Amino acid sequence: MTPMLASSATALAEVVAPDVSAIVTEDDAPLDNFPSEKQQRLLTESLYSSWSGPPPAQEGERRSFLAAANVGLFATPKEPPLVPDVLLSLDVELHEAWWQKEHRSYFLWEFGKPPDVVIEIVSNREGDELGLKRRRYAWMRVAYYVVWDPAGHLGGPALRAFEMRGHTYVPMDRAWFEATGLGLCAWEGVHEGRHDRWLRWHTADGGVVPTGAERAERERARAERLAAQLRALGIEPDETGP
């Protein structure tokens, strides 16, 4: 977190941090289905494995970020939380004492800002992702709201993205989030042994942000190509490693 944001968040927490002892931050409810669970992990794990983070600050400093799945998002102590399938928040960090109740969830008064991107994965017709949820995220001032509906429960396109303008969301022509240096796209391929259509992060050049497994496979294939080239030159590669 940048010093200015850190000091602002700290000051805000010191002034208005409420007693959260009576707030229910976890209900231990299981995930609703395997596809959603795999999709959530694809969107969070790839960022931690392969993303260098948001565009650097003016001073060139690397910026922090938080990507999480199924974590309660609390705007006030009196309002029930929303639990986005995936959230991405820039310039924030988890508290060192993250097991303490006041640090286990995304409390806006603690982090000092809402998430930058929130993603909801549609698995039935009961979530009201285009109604109440969209209005509540707009009230929280989440900059970008994304609805991923691969099974077509809501009708219309599988990928919908909205940008906060004024006090409401407006549809985006494409899911590109300039402040983050990331976008989202539908991608068909294999993830963890399942061939399907997945929602993936992509960078400005259009390439998807790879998972750790994809990066390892690319490095293995690159090493094999290099070894083959050396053998073609009559050089036996050293495969014992450093």
C-alpha positions as CSV (number, residue, x, y, z in Angstrom):
1,M,0.0,0.0,0.0
2,T,1.3,3.5,-0.8
3,P,2.2,5.6,2.2
4,M,-0.7,8.1,1.5
5,L,-3.3,5.4,1.2
6,A,-1.9,3.5,4.2
7,S,-2.0,6.6,6.4
8,S,-5.5,7.4,5.2
9,A,-6.8,3.9,5.8
10,T,-5.1,3.9,9.3
11,A,-6.6,7.2,10.2
12,L,-10.1,6.1,9.0
13,A,-9.8,2.8,11.0
14,E,-8.7,4.7,14.2
15,V,-11.6,7.1,13.9
16,V,-14.6,5.0,13.0
17,A,-13.6,1.3,13.5
18,P,-16.7,-0.3,15.1
19,D,-17.0,-3.2,17.4
20,V,-17.4,-6.3,15.1
21,S,-17.7,-8.9,17.8
22,A,-21.4,-9.4,17.1
23,I,-21.1,-9.4,13.3
24,V,-21.3,-12.8,11.6
25,T,-18.4,-12.9,9.3
26,E,-18.5,-16.5,8.3
27,D,-21.4,-18.9,8.1
28,D,-19.4,-22.0,7.1
29,A,-21.8,-22.6,4.1
30,P,-20.2,-24.8,1.4
31,L,-19.5,-23.6,-2.1
32,D,-22.5,-24.2,-4.3
33,N,-20.9,-26.2,-7.1
34,F,-17.7,-27.5,-8.6
35,P,-17.6,-25.3,-11.7
36,S,-17.9,-22.1,-9.6
37,E,-15.2,-23.3,-7.2
38,K,-12.8,-24.0,-10.1
39,Q,-13.6,-20.7,-11.8
40,Q,-13.0,-18.8,-8.6
41,R,-9.6,-20.4,-8.1
42,L,-8.6,-19.7,-11.8
43,L,-9.3,-16.0,-11.3
44,T,-7.4,-15.6,-8.0
45,E,-4.5,-18.1,-8.4
46,S,-3.4,-16.8,-11.8
47,L,-3.0,-13.3,-10.4
48,Y,-0.8,-14.4,-7.5
49,S,1.2,-16.8,-9.8
50,S,1.8,-14.7,-12.8
51,W,0.6,-11.0,-12.5
52,S,3.2,-8.4,-11.8
53,G,0.5,-6.2,-10.2
54,P,-1.3,-3.0,-11.3
55,P,0.5,-0.2,-13.3
56,P,3.3,1.2,-11.1
57,A,2.9,4.5,-9.3
58,Q,4.4,7.7,-10.6
59,E,7.5,7.0,-8.5
60,G,7.8,3.6,-10.1
61,E,7.0,1.7,-7.0
62,R,5.4,-1.7,-7.2
63,R,1.8,-1.6,-6.0
64,S,0.1,-4.2,-3.8
65,F,-3.2,-5.9,-4.5
66,L,-5.6,-8.4,-2.9
67,A,-7.5,-11.0,-4.9
68,A,-10.0,-13.2,-2.9
69,A,-13.0,-15.5,-3.4
70,N,-16.1,-15.9,-1.3
71,V,-15.0,-13.4,1.3
72,G,-17.6,-11.2,3.0
73,L,-17.7,-7.5,1.9
74,F,-19.1,-5.3,4.6
75,A,-20.0,-1.6,3.9
76,T,-21.3,-0.9,7.4
77,P,-21.7,-2.9,10.6
78,K,-25.5,-2.7,10.3
79,E,-25.8,-3.9,6.7
80,P,-25.6,-7.6,5.8
81,P,-22.5,-8.3,3.7
82,L,-22.3,-9.2,0.0
83,V,-20.1,-12.2,-0.7
84,P,-18.7,-11.7,-4.2
85,D,-17.4,-14.8,-6.0
86,V,-14.2,-12.9,-6.7
87,L,-12.9,-9.5,-5.8
88,L,-9.8,-7.6,-6.8
89,S,-8.6,-4.6,-4.8
90,L,-5.6,-2.5,-5.5
91,D,-3.2,-0.8,-3.1
92,V,-4.3,-2.8,-0.1
93,E,-2.7,-5.5,2.0
94,L,-4.0,-8.1,4.5
95,H,-3.5,-7.3,8.1
96,E,-0.7,-9.2,9.9
97,A,-3.2,-10.4,12.5
98,W,-5.6,-11.8,9.9
99,W,-7.0,-14.4,12.1
100,Q,-8.5,-11.8,14.4
101,K,-12.2,-11.2,13.6
102,E,-11.8,-7.5,12.8
103,H,-9.4,-8.4,10.0
104,R,-10.8,-11.7,8.6
105,S,-13.3,-10.0,6.2
106,Y,-13.3,-7.1,3.8
107,F,-14.5,-4.3,6.0
108,L,-14.6,-1.1,4.0
109,W,-13.7,1.0,7.1
110,E,-10.6,-1.1,7.6
111,F,-9.3,-1.1,4.0
112,G,-10.3,2.5,3.4
113,K,-11.7,1.8,0.0
114,P,-14.0,-0.6,-1.9
115,P,-12.7,-3.3,-4.2
116,D,-11.8,-2.2,-7.7
117,V,-13.4,-5.2,-9.4
118,V,-16.1,-7.5,-8.2
119,I,-17.1,-10.6,-10.2
120,E,-20.3,-12.7,-9.7
121,I,-20.6,-16.1,-11.2
122,V,-24.2,-17.1,-12.1
123,S,-25.2,-20.6,-11.1
124,N,-29.0,-20.2,-10.9
125,R,-31.7,-17.6,-11.3
126,E,-31.9,-16.8,-7.6
127,G,-28.9,-14.5,-7.1
128,D,-30.4,-11.4,-8.7
129,E,-27.0,-10.4,-10.0
130,L,-28.4,-7.8,-12.4
131,G,-30.8,-6.4,-9.8
132,L,-30.3,-6.0,-6.1
133,K,-26.6,-7.1,-6.1
134,R,-25.8,-4.6,-8.9
135,R,-27.5,-1.8,-7.0
136,R,-25.7,-2.7,-3.7
137,Y,-22.3,-2.8,-5.4
138,A,-23.0,0.5,-7.0
139,W,-23.9,1.9,-3.5
140,M,-20.6,0.6,-2.2
141,R,-18.9,2.5,-5.1
142,V,-17.2,-0.6,-6.5
143,A,-15.6,0.7,-9.7
144,Y,-16.3,-2.3,-12.0
145,Y,-18.9,-5.0,-11.6
146,V,-18.8,-8.2,-13.7
147,V,-21.4,-10.9,-14.2
148,W,-20.3,-14.2,-15.7
149,D,-23.2,-16.3,-16.8
150,P,-21.7,-19.3,-18.8
151,A,-24.8,-21.4,-18.6
152,G,-27.1,-18.7,-19.8
153,H,-29.4,-18.5,-16.8
154,L,-30.0,-14.8,-17.2
155,G,-30.2,-14.8,-21.0
156,G,-28.1,-12.5,-23.1
157,P,-24.3,-12.5,-23.3
158,A,-22.3,-14.7,-21.0
159,L,-20.0,-11.8,-20.0
160,R,-21.4,-8.5,-18.8
161,A,-19.2,-5.7,-17.4
162,F,-20.4,-2.5,-15.8
163,E,-18.5,0.7,-14.9
164,M,-19.4,3.2,-12.2
165,R,-20.3,6.5,-13.6
166,G,-21.8,9.1,-11.3
167,H,-24.0,7.1,-8.9
168,T,-24.9,4.1,-11.1
169,Y,-23.4,1.4,-13.4
170,V,-23.4,1.7,-17.2
171,P,-22.6,-1.3,-19.5
172,M,-19.1,-1.5,-20.9
173,D,-18.4,-2.4,-24.5
174,R,-15.6,-4.7,-23.4
175,A,-14.4,-5.8,-20.0
176,W,-11.2,-3.8,-19.8
177,F,-10.4,-2.1,-16.5
178,E,-7.9,0.7,-17.3
179,A,-6.9,1.4,-13.7
180,T,-5.9,-2.2,-13.1
181,G,-4.1,-2.9,-16.4
182,L,-6.3,-6.0,-16.8
183,G,-9.4,-7.2,-18.6
184,L,-11.6,-10.2,-18.6
185,C,-12.5,-12.5,-21.5
186,A,-14.2,-15.8,-22.3
187,W,-11.6,-18.5,-23.0
188,E,-12.2,-22.0,-24.1
189,G,-9.6,-24.6,-23.0
190,V,-8.6,-27.0,-20.2
191,H,-8.3,-25.9,-16.6
192,E,-7.5,-28.5,-14.0
193,G,-8.5,-31.3,-16.3
194,R,-11.8,-29.8,-17.4
195,H,-12.3,-28.5,-21.0
196,D,-14.9,-25.7,-20.8
197,R,-15.5,-22.0,-21.4
198,W,-13.8,-20.1,-18.6
199,L,-13.5,-16.5,-17.6
200,R,-9.9,-15.4,-17.7
201,W,-7.9,-12.3,-16.9
202,H,-6.0,-10.9,-19.8
203,T,-3.3,-8.1,-20.2
204,A,-3.1,-5.2,-22.7
205,D,-1.5,-7.4,-25.4
206,G,-4.5,-9.8,-25.3
207,G,-2.7,-12.7,-23.6
208,V,-4.4,-14.4,-20.7
209,V,-2.7,-14.3,-17.3
210,P,-1.4,-17.9,-16.9
211,T,-1.9,-20.1,-13.9
212,G,1.1,-21.5,-12.1
213,A,0.6,-24.8,-13.8
214,E,0.5,-23.2,-17.2
215,R,3.7,-21.3,-16.5
216,A,5.5,-24.4,-15.4
217,E,4.3,-26.2,-18.6
218,R,5.5,-23.4,-20.8
219,E,8.9,-23.4,-19.1
220,R,9.2,-27.2,-19.5
221,A,8.3,-26.9,-23.2
222,R,10.9,-24.1,-23.7
223,A,13.6,-26.2,-22.0
224,E,12.8,-29.1,-24.2
225,R,13.0,-27.0,-27.3
226,L,16.3,-25.5,-26.2
227,A,17.7,-29.0,-25.5
228,A,16.6,-30.2,-28.9
229,Q,18.4,-27.3,-30.6
230,L,21.6,-28.0,-28.7
231,R,21.5,-31.6,-29.7
232,A,21.0,-30.6,-33.3
233,L,24.3,-28.7,-32.9
234,G,26.0,-31.7,-31.5
235,I,25.9,-30.4,-27.9
236,E,24.6,-32.6,-25.2
237,P,22.7,-30.3,-22.8
238,D,23.4,-30.4,-19.1
239,E,20.1,-31.7,-17.6
240,T,21.4,-32.0,-14.0
241,G,20.5,-28.4,-13.3
242,P,22.7,-25.8,-11.4
